Amino acid sequence: MTTWDAATEWLREPAFTVFDQSVVRGDLLGNVFALATVGLAMRRTIWAWPVQIAGSLLLMAVYWSYHLGGSFSRQILIIAMASYGWARWNRGKRETGGIAVRFATNRERAGLLAAMVLGTAAFALMLAEWGVVWDHRWWMIAADAYIFVGTAVATVAQARGLVEFWAVWIAVDLVGVPLTFYNGLVFSGLVYGIFLVMVLAGLRDWWQRSTAAKRAAGPAYGGQESTAAGARQLEGARA
C-alpha cells in the first residue's frame, strides 16, 4: 500500500456517529478547518487562506476516494480562489500594513448579484447537459449550481475585502442548511448551521469596522473612496 492509499484509507475511517450517520475522519477534519477559516476571516488574518486550502485538500482526498467528482471539483475551485485571496491580502498588507475592509460600491454589488444569478443559471444548464448530477430534479440541480457559484463569488469578494462577502455566504447557507438536512447529511447540516451563526457574527464585525473607517476618513474623499481610505488608515494603525 502506498503512502497516498494509506492516508486516504485513514481519512475514510469513521471518527464517530451522529444520528446514525458515520462521520469519517477526513470529513470531520475538513469541516473543522473550514470553521477555523471563518473564525480567522473574522479576525482579518492572512492565516485564513492557508487554513482554507489545507481543509480543502483534506476534503479532496476524501471525495476522490469516494469517487465524488462534483465535490472534488468544488474543492479545486476553493483552492484556486483561496490562493488568489491569499496573494491579494499579502499584497494589501505589504502596501498598507493591514488588511483593509470596506463596503462594496453599487457597481460591485450589481456585479456580485449578476454573477450569482447568471452564474447559477449557466452552471445549472451545464450540469444538466453533462448529466453529472445524481438528482435530476431541476430545483436540486439549481441548488447545487447555486452553492458552487456562491462559493466562488463569496471567496472573490472576501479577497477584495468587501463586507458584502458575508452576505453572499449567508445567502449560500440559507440554501445549504435545509438542502443538506433534506439529503440526510445531518452532520454537514449541523456544520452549515454553525457556519451561519459565525457568518452573521463576521458580517456584524466587518460592518462595524467599515462604518468606523468611513467616519474616520471624513467627507474629504467622498463616497466609496473614503471608505477604502479610512479602512487603510484604521487597519494600518492597528496592525
Secondary structure, 3 states (H helix, E strand, C coil): CCHHHHHHHHHHCEEEEECCEEEEHHHHHHHHHHHHHHHHHHCCCCCHHHHHHHHHHHHHHHHHHCCCHHHHHHHHHHHHHHHHHHHHHHHHHHHHCCCCCECCCHHHHHHHHHHHHHHHHHHHHHHHHHCCCCCCCHHHHHHHHHHHHHHHHHHHHHHCCECHHHHHHHHHHHHHHHHHHHCCCHHHHHHHHHHHHHHHHHHHHHHHHHHHHHHHHCCCCCHHHHHHHHHHHHHHHHC
